[in-house]
């Protein structure tokens, strides 16, 4: 058996240092809404829209894109479930409300590569959830008829729980 050469030793030492460096950094801490608050948020968004005779679905995702809460309002179409999820996924991924992304796209400032990324949807109705300047997730609302109703319902729901985002 031959002794390792300098290149092999360098690679081995680099791998050990990388492993110890990664473990030395410890845990990455994230914050997300509690289950109760996520459920309150989707219920409020669906209710706000229902009061405007809009049948919607609302979805809350954490910053990893994991579903925390979902509520399909009475009369909301089956397609609104995935659409709300995609809107929230897009908002949390870009850390930007999707209505702003739509406006950027109108000016040609959004990459055409977006069409190739799974689960992204360039449509109004996805709104980031922030505590201060920290994004903690996003809410997606789908099913409102016309304009920016989905965004309005999501923002109204966030406004009602903003004091609990401390």
Buried (B, 14 or more C-beta within 10 A) or exposed (E): EEEEEEEEEEEEEEEEEEEEEEEEEEEEEEEBBEEEBBBBBBBBBBBBBBEEEBBBBBBBBBBEBEEBBBBBBEEBEEEBBBBBBBBBBBBBBBEBBBBBBBEEBEEEEBEEEBEEEEEBBBBBBBBBBBBEEEBBBBBBBBBBEEEBBBBBBBBBBBEBBEEEBE
